[in-house]
Amino acid sequence: MNTNVLLQVFRGSITEAADFDATADSEALYNAMKGFGSDKEAILELVTSRSNAQRQEVLAAYKSSYGQDLIGDLKYELTGNFERLIVSLMRTPPQHDAKEIHDAVQGAGTNERCLIEVLASRNNQQIHDMVEAYKEAYGSDMEEDVVRETSGHFKKMLVVLLQGTRDESGVVDADLVEQDAQDLFAAGEEQWGTDEAKFIMILGSRSVTHLKMVFDQYEKIAEKSIEDSIKSELSGDFERVMLAVVHCIRSVSMFFARRLYKSMKGLGTADNTLIRIMIARSEIDMLDIRECFRLRYEKSLYNMIKEDTSGDYKRTLLQLCGGDDDLAGEFFPEAAQIAYKMWEQSAMTKVKLRPTLLPAVDFDPAADAQALRKAMKGFGTDEDIIIDIIARRSNAQRQEIRQTFKSLLGRDLMKDLKSELSKNLERLVIGLMLTPAEFDAKMMRKAIEGVGTDEHALIEILVTRSNEGIQAMNAAYSSAYKKSLEGDIQSDTSGHFCRILTSLVQGGREEGEADLERADADAQVISQQPSLCAVFQEFVRFTNKDIEQIIKKEMSGDVKNAFYAIVCSVKNQPSYFADRLYKAMKGLGTDDRALIRILVSRSEVDLFNIRKEFKETQDESLHDFIQVETMVVSSTFSPLTLSVWIAVFPSAYE
């Protein structure tokens, strides 16, 4: 098979200025820096409205007209991140990359993430130009400096990337695609231990087009993505560089969207990363990065920069970004292709759900019942014993303990626990002791009763439970509260939102295999049918829009939240729960009820998968995030309660 070599189409936010006059620009910059103070607004407007090639002409004209070095003058007049940003814009792309690599390997410690980002994302010519610029600027060999500061398989992969010898011919051999997929599978998933050299050779040298086809074939063989295999087979910086290569093969623009998001999320901003990417991609693919950012993170890159930075630094970054995409709804070509591919993968991928809580071995319900009674008898309560038993038994085993406690001791375990425990520890332990159906019924009751309705809880539960789970919850609700759950929902909600919840609470969603012809037809009428992944995929193809953006743009309030939750849950349910957990803890105050609800209900279903998604998105383990947020933010979560969380999902799983 022979594919045509694609010419790179530049989709940058910065283009060449019309009626460009390098001498006039150099004079304007000189005047902006002359005298007391400097006209920063004039500097940023001029520099960000010229292409890099035009800036180089301005540099030369400035030197010719005034006998001074423009970069030196800018460094003198400007300060902080604004100075770093403007000065970096004045360097050529190879000079900029060379300086980033030099800074990453010099001084105390090595910035491995910078090395990974730059070397994994550049094409052969960019690598060669960067290596040459490094030699000219610093008088040393880039490869030697990188080798000196790194080690092991990580070092070997960086050396391969530094050669700039990836196949860029565009020729694809179908037989070699099959062979490479089989070799990668044999090098990792199929054997004990990993043949790292095989991963390095294939991922470091094959063409982009070839590797995309290899990844598709690998997924058919391994029944998991190449990313998941790398995460399970490799570790540390070697894992990170290999994942970066895979992400860049799939989409360089999405890779940078992820890097930009991580540079700004949470407390503090990774300004070096933010500056490096905004400069490097401003004339190449910033428009596509913006669209990928919006697709993945449900907000525009423009607005995130606006919220996370300030002053002249912010204004310069926003100029490089080029525009706000929050209400656009439509995609640029690459982002549309990515959205289509994401839905295709959601429809095809068979995810193995993994719990974090498994049945205890050598289980003895009588011994557990006696131990629990002893922990609650007399003055004070031994909460450590209660936690150790309840958080290390499966739900089925806890139900045996409840029954044995009653038959052996003639007491109601639930009443004893409620009388001995308090606040969130009581909520958590009681939640663990209920059956899944009882727990869901109680959570629905809590969401409805009292002043105000917790619409987010209603949506979360009804959207994510199976038909069987919803039907069991309905029965448990009726048994516990002598009312119909459907009736209570209808009395507490209204309008289209009520209709959505009423439909979901029937537990009648079709759960069969995808019918692609039906999906094709449904996409054209936007109706909800059995394989929603396939429907949403075809919707992108027909409209060049993503269903998520349409919902956000065209709907509002609880209706929007309900439909959006359905879409997110269909696309990737563990990712949906990871996002819910993050939102429950971020900012001031913790939504303790949401935290308890999700962790209790998912601990024996897919909490391991949720944790993987959380770490992928937030770049921090769920375990560590909960430790920080519940200890620092929530006054009602004690270290003792935290120990239950850790017992429910021990750190050994991370």
Secondary structure, DSSP 4 states (H G I P E B T S, - for coil): -B-PPPPPPP--S--PPTT--HHHHHHHHHHHHSSSS--HHHHHHHHHTS-HHHHHHHHHHHHHHHSS-HHHHHHHH--HHHHHHHHHHTS-HHHHHHHHHHHHHSSSS--HHHHHHHHHH--HHHHHHHHHHHHHHHSS-HHHHHHHH--HHHHHHHHHHHT-----S-B--HHHHHHHHHHHHHHTTTSSS--HHHHHHHHHHS-HHHHHHHHHHHHHHHSS-HHHHHHHH--HHHHHHHHHHHHHHH-HHHHHHHHHHHHHSSSS--HHHHHHHHHHHTTTTHHHHHHHHHHHHSS-HHHHHHHH--HHHHHHHHHHH----TTT-B--HHHHHHHHHHHHHHHH-------S--PPTT--HHHHHHHHHHHHSSSS--HHHHHHHHTTS-HHHHHHHHHHHHHHHSS-HHHHHHHH--HHHHHHHHHHHS-HHHHHHHHHHHHHSSSS--HHHHHHHHHHS-HHHHHHHHHHHHHHHSS-HHHHHHHH--HHHHHHHHHHHT-----S---HHHHHHHHHHT---S-HHHHHHHHHHHHSB-HHHHHHHH--HHHHHHHHHHHHHHH-HHHHHHHHHHHHHSSSS--HHHHHHHHHHHTTTTHHHHHHHHHHHHSS-HHHHHHHHHHHT-TT--HHHHHHHHHHS-GGG-
